[in-house]
Amino acid sequence: MNSNYQSVLNNVVNERLETILNDLRSNNTKIRKKEKDLVKFSQEKKTAILSLDSKQKDAVDKYMSELNSLTFEYYGAIYIEGFRDYVKLLKCIGIM
């Protein structure tokens, strides 16, 4: 795939995912509660991490950063696959 095309596609997917996540945050009380809980757990993690040495802290931070990055990559890939499935479905039923 052309890298320019891939870059544009990635930007579109990222913007769409942000819109979806913002809508979920505003309209879904379960997600808002989980996000509040996550803030609390984040504070607990920060307190727990204080007892670690700098190498251990760096390892935890790197792990969390990579986990978040990978999760976002998964979201993008899943979104694109869903769109491809939608196009296949439209073709299959003769709309496209």
Buried (B, 14 or more C-beta within 10 A) or exposed (E): EEEEEEEEBEEBBBEBBEEEEEEEEEEEEEEEEEEEEEEEEEEEEEEEEEEEEEEEEEEEEEEEEEEEEEEEEEBBEEBBEEBEEEEEEEEEEEEE
